[in-house]
Amino acid sequence: MLPACLVTPTKPGLTILQPSLTSPVESWVRRNAEKEVTAGEREAAAPEKEATTSETEATAPEKQVAAPKTRLNQEQLARLEKEASATDDIFRAVTNFFSPKPPEPEPEEVRLAQKRRESLAQMEKSLRPLKLSVNTGTDDDGQTVRRTAPVSILQTRADQSMVIYAALNEEVITDVLLAIRIAASQFAERNILVVPALVDTKNKEIVELSPKLLASKLMQQQAVALPAVKNEQERYAWGSPLAAEFAEAVDQGMGQVARDCGLALLVRRNGEVVRRAVGRPEWEKIFTELGI
């Protein structure tokens, strides 16, 4: 079982009980108003009842006259609204206790988030003109056939999502390739390429993989693509933005994990770089991030 890779902080929250659509103030006033009116009607009805009894005894029944309904005066209404308002304040205080407003982010957090958005946007621009060597099948001798295509073409025409996995040593890349083989059935159902890249952070360029690893069956998997580089300029074009990602991981306190386990850039089919994931891959989480 591979170690976790995606560092995704979460903030669990308590269940929020939704209040009734009827305002607590309106409900309080309505209930107390009904009580006031009912009490007034009972008081007015008492003399009426006695008069009716006397008239019956005198054998002179007459039609009973209904007592007029008592209306709340302004003072009573104001008192009820004041009591209801106090109850409403208590209700809101309890609700806010169970669903507190999230704290405002610190200025430094806002600055870092803005810096990260700008960094990802710059990465998107850097990736579009780069080229990949893509596995297109095998020849008559069973050898893997690879063709070169720009990243932008693969995204717009082939609808490809990508995971660019950068590492500082081949052992990490081998582990990633093994992880792809273990999850081969999941990759077969998705249009995704995994691009392993060995990075020299000092010279800010990618390094060619060893002939042994390039010739291995792990490298011949359909989902594996390679950076297509022919000269120093192209090695730098690939390596410079990836070296910058390692430097940023150090700034965020994740430098050791990135050095030991590598880092991944998650790129959606529309070219958007969703985020950087540090550590070894958990494919289900990566697929979810990419929306595939």
For each residue, the residues with C-beta under 8 A, 3 or more apart:
1:
2: 5 175 179 280 281 282
3: 261 279 280
4: 279 280 282
5: 2 261 264 277 278 279 280 281 282 285
6: 277 279 282 285 286 289
7: 254 277 278 279
8: 285
9:
10:
11: 102
12:
13: 16 99
14: 98 99
15: 98
16: 13 95 98 99
17: 95 98
18:
19: 24 91 95
20: 24 27
21:
22: 26 27
23: 26 27 88
24: 19 20 27 28 84 87 88 91
25: 28 29 81 84 85 87 88
26: 22 23 29 30 84
27: 20 22 23 24 30 31 84
28: 24 25 31 32 80 83 84 87 88
29: 25 26 32 33 77 80 81 84
30: 26 27 33 34
31: 27 28 34 35
32: 28 29 35 36 80 83 84
33: 29 30 36 37 72 77 80
34: 30 31 37 38
35: 31 32 38 39
36: 32 33 39 40 70 72 76 80
37: 33 34 40 41 69 70 71 72
38: 34 35 41 42
39: 35 36 42 43
40: 36 37 43 44 69 70
41: 37 38 44 45 67 69 70
42: 38 39 45 46
43: 39 40 46
44: 40 41 47 48 67 68 70
45: 41 42 48 49 67
46: 42 43 49 50
47: 44 50 51
48: 44 45 51 52 64 65 67
49: 45 46 52 53
50: 46 47 53 54
51: 47 48 54 55
52: 48 49 55 56 64
53: 49 50 56 57
54: 50 51 57 58
55: 51 52 58 60 61 62
56: 52 53 59 61
57: 53 54
58: 54 55
59: 56
60: 55
61: 55 56
62: 55
63:
64: 48 52
65: 48
66:
67: 41 44 45 48
68: 44
69: 37 40 41
70: 36 37 40 41 44
71: 37
72: 33 36 37 76 77 80
73: 76 77
74: 77 78
75: 78 79
76: 36 72 73 79 80
77: 29 33 72 73 74 80 81
78: 74 75 81 82
79: 75 76 82 83
80: 28 29 32 33 36 72 76 77 83 84
81: 25 29 77 78 84 85
82: 78 79 85 86
83: 28 32 79 80 86 87
84: 24 25 26 27 28 29 32 80 81 87 88
85: 25 81 82 88 89
86: 82 83 89 90
87: 24 25 28 83 84 90 91
88: 23 24 25 28 84 85 91 92
89: 85 86 92 93
90: 86 87 93 94
91: 19 24 87 88 94 95
92: 88 89 95 96
93: 89 90 96 97
94: 90 91 97 98
95: 16 17 19 91 92 98 99
96: 92 93 99 100 101
97: 93 94 100
98: 14 15 16 17 94 95
99: 13 14 16 95 96
100: 96 97
101: 96
102: 11
103:
104:
105: 109 110 113
106: 109 110
107: 110 111
108: 111 112
109: 105 106 112 113
110: 105 106 107 113 114
111: 107 108 114 115
112: 108 109 115 116
113: 105 109 110 116 117
114: 110 111 117 118
115: 111 112 118 119
116: 112 113 119 120 248
117: 113 114 120 121
118: 114 115 121 122
119: 115 116 122 123 244 248
120: 116 117 123 124 273 275 276
121: 117 118 124 125 273
122: 118 119 125 126 241
123: 119 120 126 127 241 245 265 273
124: 120 121 127 128 267 271 272 273
125: 121 122 128
126: 122 123 129 130 237 240 241
127: 123 124 130 151 164 241 267 271 273
128: 124 125 150 151 152 271
129: 126 150 151 152 237
130: 126 127 150 151 227 228 234 237 238
131: 148 149 150 151 227 228 234
132: 148 149 150 151 154 193 195 225 226 227 228
133: 146 147 148 225 226 227 228
134: 146 147 148 149 154 193 225
135: 144 145 146 220 221 222 224 225
136: 145 146 147
137: 144 145
138: 141 142 143 144 145
139: 142 143 145
140:
141: 138
142: 138 139
143: 138 139
144: 135 137 138 220
145: 135 136 137 138 139
146: 133 134 135 136 226
147: 133 134 136
148: 131 132 133 134 228
149: 131 132 134 153 154 158
150: 128 129 130 131 132 153 154
151: 127 128 129 130 131 132 154 155 162
152: 128 129 155 156 271
153: 149 150 156 157 158
154: 132 134 149 150 151 157 158 160 162 193
155: 151 152 158 159 160 162 267 269 270 271
156: 152 153
157: 153 154
158: 149 153 154 155 191
159: 155 191 269
160: 154 155 191 192 193 269
161: 190 191 192 193 267 268 269 290 292
162: 151 154 155 192 193 194 195 225 267
163: 192 193 194 195 264 265 266 267 281 286 290
164: 127 195 197 242 264 265 267
165: 173 176 194 195 196 197 262 263 264 281
166: 197 198 199 242 245 246 262 263 264 265
167: 170 172 173 176 196 197 198 199 262 263
168: 172 198 199 201 246 259 262
169: 172 173 198
170: 167 173 174 198 209 210 213
171: 174 175
172: 167 168 169 175 176 260 261 262 280
173: 165 167 169 170 176 177 196 198 209 213 262
174: 170 171 177 178 213 218
175: 2 171 172 178 179 280
176: 165 167 172 173 179 180 194 196 262 280 281
177: 173 174 180 181 196 216 218 219 221 224
178: 174 175 181 182 218
179: 2 175 176 182 183 280 281 283
180: 176 177 183 184 187 194 218 221 223 224
181: 177 178 184 218 221
182: 178 179
183: 179 180 186 187 283
184: 180 181 187 188 221
185: 188 189
186: 183 189 190 283 284 287
187: 180 183 184 190 192 221 222 223 283
188: 184 185 222
189: 185 186
190: 161 186 187 287 292
191: 158 159 160 161 269 292
192: 160 161 162 163 187 223 287 290 292
193: 132 134 154 160 161 162 163 223 224 225
194: 162 163 165 176 180 223 224 225
195: 132 162 163 164 165 224 225 226 227
196: 165 167 173 176 177 209 224 226
197: 164 165 166 167 206 227 238 239 242
198: 166 167 168 169 170 173 206 207 208 209
199: 166 167 168 205 206 207 239 242 243 246
200: 203 204 205 206 207 239 243
201: 168 204 243 246 247
202:
203: 200 239
204: 200 201 236 239 240 243 244
205: 199 200 232 235 236 238 239 240 243
206: 197 198 199 200 227 229 235 238 239 242
207: 198 199 200 235
208: 198 229
209: 170 173 196 198 213 214 219 226
210: 170 213 214
211: 214 215
212: 215 216
213: 170 173 174 209 210 216 218 219
214: 209 210 211 219
215: 211 212 219
216: 177 212 213 219 220
217: 220 221
218: 174 177 178 180 181 213 221 224
219: 177 209 213 214 215 216 224 226
220: 135 144 216 217 224
221: 135 177 180 181 184 187 217 218 224
222: 135 187 188
223: 180 187 192 193 194
224: 135 177 180 193 194 195 196 218 219 220 221
225: 132 133 134 135 162 193 194 195
226: 132 133 146 195 196 209 219
227: 130 131 132 133 195 197 206 238
228: 130 131 132 133 148 234
229: 206 208 234 235 237 238
230: 234
231: 234 235
232: 205 235 236
233: 236 237
234: 130 131 228 229 230 231 237 238
235: 205 206 207 229 231 232 238 239
236: 204 205 232 233 239 240
237: 126 129 130 229 233 234 240
238: 130 197 205 206 227 229 234 235 241 242
239: 197 199 200 203 204 205 206 235 236 242 243
240: 126 204 205 236 237 243 244
241: 122 123 126 127 238 244 245
242: 164 166 197 199 206 238 239 245 246 265
243: 199 200 201 204 205 239 240 246 247
244: 119 204 240 241 247 248
245: 123 166 241 242 248 249 258 263 265 276
246: 166 168 199 201 242 243 249 250 255 258 259 263
247: 201 243 244 250 251
248: 116 119 244 245 251 252 276
249: 245 246 252 254 255 257 258 263 276 278
250: 246 247 253 254 255 258
251: 247 248 255
252: 248 249
253: 250
254: 7 249 250 257 258 278
255: 246 249 250 251 258 259
256: 259 260
257: 249 254 260 261 278 279
258: 245 246 249 250 254 255 261 262 263 278 279
259: 168 246 255 256
260: 172 256 257
261: 3 5 172 257 258 278 279 280
262: 165 166 167 168 172 173 176 258 279 280
263: 165 166 167 245 246 249 258 276 277 278 279
264: 5 163 164 165 166 276 277 278 281 286
265: 123 163 164 166 242 245 273 276
266: 163 273 274 275 276 277 286 289 290
267: 124 127 155 161 162 163 164 271 272 273 274 290
268: 161 271 272 273 274 290 291
269: 155 159 160 161 191 290 292
270: 155
271: 124 127 128 152 155 267 268
272: 124 267 268
273: 120 121 123 124 127 265 266 267 268
274: 266 267 268 289 290
275: 120 266 289
276: 120 245 248 249 263 264 265 266
277: 5 6 7 263 264 266 281 285 286 289
278: 5 7 249 254 257 258 261 263 264
279: 3 4 5 6 7 257 258 261 262 263
280: 2 3 4 5 172 175 176 179 261 262
281: 2 5 163 165 176 179 264 277 286
282: 2 4 5 6 285 286
283: 179 183 186 187 286 287
284: 186 287 288
285: 5 6 8 277 282 288 289
286: 6 163 264 266 277 281 282 283 289 290
287: 186 190 192 283 284 290 292
288: 284 285 291
289: 6 266 274 275 277 285 286
290: 161 163 192 266 267 268 269 274 286 287
291: 268 288
292: 161 190 191 192 269 287
